[in-house]
Structures are given as C-alpha cells and as structure tokens.
Amino acid sequence: MSEPAMPASTVPGTRANTIFDATVKTWFAIAAVGHWIFVAYILSVFYPPIAADGVEGLKGMHLPSGFREGDFIGNLAAASHVILAAIVIGGGPLQLVPAVRTRFPRFHRVLGRSYLVAAVISSIGGLYMVWTRGTVGNLIGHISISGDAVLILISAAMTIRYAIARRIREHRRWAMRLFMVASAVWFYRVGLMAWMMLTGGIGIDTATFTGPALNVIGFAQYLLPLAMLEWYFRCQGQATEQGKIMFIGTLAGLTVYMSVGIFAATMGMWLPRM
Ligand code: HEM
C-alpha cells in the first residue's frame, strides 16, 4: 500500500480540479476520523477482556458468535478477528496519508504488510465464523459479507502480485481497492446507522435483523465504495469538467450521509459500549 490516498488531479489549475481535490480530501479526513473512533471502540471493548482471559474474555459479550463452549478453533477465530480488526481499521487510513508514507517509509512498509496479513486472516476467520456458527441476519446477509471476504482475498493477492512485478501503478490501485473492501464492515455500520437515524429504520426488521434495506446495505458496503473509487480513477485521467462536477456532487452527498452515519454509530453503537 503506497499510493498517496488522494493525489492531486492530473490537470491542475482549473476550478473543477481544485474543488475535486478538496472534496476528496474532505471525504478522506472525515472517513479517517470515523475509522479511528471505531478503533477506539475495538481497543477498549475487546482488548482488555481478551488480554485478561484469552478467548474466554469474549464470554457474555454482545457478539452472538463470540464464544462457544468447547469450540476452541471457532473461539480463536472470533478472538483473532476482533484483535486484528484494530490493525485493519486503524491502519488502512494511515497507509493512505501521503505525509506518513514520505516521512516514515519504513513504518509505511511494515504497516502495509501487517495490514494486508491482518485483512486476509480476518476474512478467512470471518468466513469460518459465518458458515460454521452463523451470525445475526439471514442467508442474504451471510452471502453479502462472504462476498466481501472473497474481494478482500482477491484484492490482497493482486496488490502483492503487482508489487512483486514492480508495476507500481496497478499495485497502488489494487491497494486502494483493498482499503475499500477491508473497510466495508465500517461502511456497513456507518451506512446502517445513518439509515436508522434518517428514516427510523424503514425496511429493517430489528427483531430478526433482516429486511430489504439490510440486503441493500449488505452489498452496498463494498460495491458502492468500489464504484466510487473506479469513478475517482477515471476522473484523475481524462474526465471532462462536467464529469468531474458530477463526481464532486455525488461524493459530497455521500460524505454528508457518511458524516451522519459516523455520528449515529458513535453515539448509538460505539460510545455506549466503551
Ligand atoms: C477484514 C475486515 C473486517 C473487520 C475489520 C471486521 C471487524 C469486526 C469487528 C470489530 C467485529 C465485532 C463486532 C462489533 O462489535 O462491531 C466483528 C465481528 C464479526 N465479523 Fe468481522 N470484520 C471484518 C471482516 C469480516 C468478514 C469478511 C466476515 C465474514 C465473512 C466477518 C464476520 C464476522 C462475524 C461472524 C462476526 C461476529 C458477529 C457475531 O457475533 O454475530 N467479518 N468483525
């Protein structure tokens, strides 16, 4: 992972390019803060009990798939999953800050490798938990989150492949795709909580944690960020001014939605458990 997250547009100077860069940087800054709030939650909720009691620390927590008596492998998968989550969610945005990469290149390299390994192990552990223990929601939810695991594994493999081949442009692009899919679980929480706050939960049965809105959010958690990233790549190339303005408008709207979600997730989901 070595691409500066949001490099300046290729054709500097025009007003659209300046606003394009500012919008992307604003999106990134708000997303990074939201990621680190989630990390604070992960560190304060999961690390102390696991440090004190190992996998048994997950006993009695809010995770339906957290601890099962006699299932050592499943418990290990759950404990390592939440431990590695801090590296994935905290490390992703850090990798994309250009100043960190240029000032601390060694740290950037070590974090990049740790991030990639953590994302791969988390996905495999997540697949194991979903398909051996189940979790909240229905089959559609299990399929959508499994799709994310597959995309994480593919993106990680492509990131390494192009790094080895020294094809830096492709390597950077795949590293950014990896960021989007590895952070999908964060987009899910933020997207869901914004929806709950703005609509009161239309299309969601909170008793069974199912419903059409959850089906959409389940796939949108990675398809939407990936689609926006591809559009961003195109805008960096030869997009017309009009194309860039459309991108700016869409990203600005999504940034407002994301900000609402970060606020709602922090107040309703993370802070109360910390
Ligand atoms: C790689 C990025 C991922 C991160 C950072 C991550 C993070 C987390 C965190 C923090 C939790 C604890 C729940 C909470 O308190 O919010 C959790 C639970 C869980 N995750 Fe992930 N996750 C990732 C990917 C996945 C994937 C790809 C799957 C499935 C294929 C998955 C399946 C699960 C399951 C089954 C639980 C337990 C939920 C329960 O107890 O019902 N995760 N994850």
Residues whose N, C-alpha, C, O or C-beta is under 5 A from the ligand:
A	BS01	HEM	L63 P64 S65 G66 H81 A85 V88 I89 A119 S122 S123 G126 L127 M129 V130 G134 T135 V136 I145 S146 D148 A149 A182 V185
